[in-house]
C-alpha cells in the first residue's frame, strides 16, 4: 500500500514517464531497504539483453519482490500482468498509466482484447517486456503449468525470449512482507527464439528456468545454513 501512495501522485502528470520513474524510484528504495535488512540482491547477466532489439523477459515468479527487483535494475520494462491485480486499490490506474498489458489471469481468454492492444503498443514502443510464464506465484521448489501466452507474445512481436531464474523466494517468501538475510540472485539466461513449434519452445523455456532456479535455490538455502 505504501508503494501505491508513493507512486499515485505521479500518475497525474501527462504521459508515461512520470509514473514509470516513480515506480522505478520506489523499486530502488525497496531494494535499498532489503539491503538494510540483511538481504542483498544480485542481478546477473543483464548483458544478455540484446542491444539491437527489444526482448521478452520470461521470469520465474516466487515472490511479490520479483518484479520490484527486476524493475529496480531495468527502469523501462513494460509488464504483462493478470487482471487479478486490478482488484487492488489504485493498482489498475497506476498500471494503465505505466502502459502495462493486462490479460485474463484465468488463462486463454483476453481481458477486453488486452493482449492484442498490448501487442500493438509494444510494437510501437520497442520496450522490453516482462512476463511470468506460469501466470502466478509458485512456492519455492514447485512450479505451475507454463502457459503459451509467452510464446504468442514473442512470436507475434518477433522477439527473442530471455529466461530468468531466481532464488528470491527463499529470502522473500511469496506474498509475505518479510525478509530473510542472505544473497538473493536473479539471473538472466541465454536467449531462446520462439521458432515454429510452441510445445518445443515451452519445453525448452521451462527446462532452462526450472533447472537453473533449482540450482540457485539450493545455493541460497546452503548459504542460509
C-alpha positions, 0 to 999 in steps of 0.5 A: 500500500505504501508503494501505491501512495508513493507512486499515485501522485505521479500518475497525474502528470501527462504521459508515461514517464512520470509514473514509470520513474516513480515506480522505478524510484520506489523499486530502488528504495525497496531494494535499498531497504532489503539491503538494510535488512540483511538481504542483498540482491544480485542481478546477473547477466543483464548483458544478455539483453540484446542491444539491437532489439527489444526482448521478452523477459520470461521470469520465474515468479516466487515472490511479490519482490520479483518484479520490484527487483527486476524493475529496480535494475531495468527502469523501462520494462513494460509488464504483462500482468493478470487482471487479478491485480486490478482488484487492488486499490489504485493498482489498475490506474497506476498500471494503465498509466505505466502502459502495462498489458493486462490479460485474463489471469484465468488463462486463454481468454483476453481481458477486453482484447488486452493482449492484442492492444498490448501487442500493438503498443509494444510494437510501437514502443520497442520496450522490453517486456516482462512476463511470468510464464506460469501466470502466478506465484509458485512456492519455492521448489514447485512450479505451475503449468507454463502457459503459451501466452509467452510464446504468442507474445514473442512470436507475434512481436518477433522477439527473442525470449530471455529466461530468468531464474531466481532464488528470491523466494527463499529470502522473500517468501511469496506474498509475505512482507518479510525478509530473510538475510542472505544473497538473493540472485536473479539471473538472466539466461541465454536467449531462446527464439520462439521458432515454429513449434510452441510445445518445443519452445515451452519445453525448452523455456521451462527446462532452462528456468526450472533447472537453473532456479533449482540450482540457485535455490539450493545455493541460497538455502546452503548459504542460509545454513 
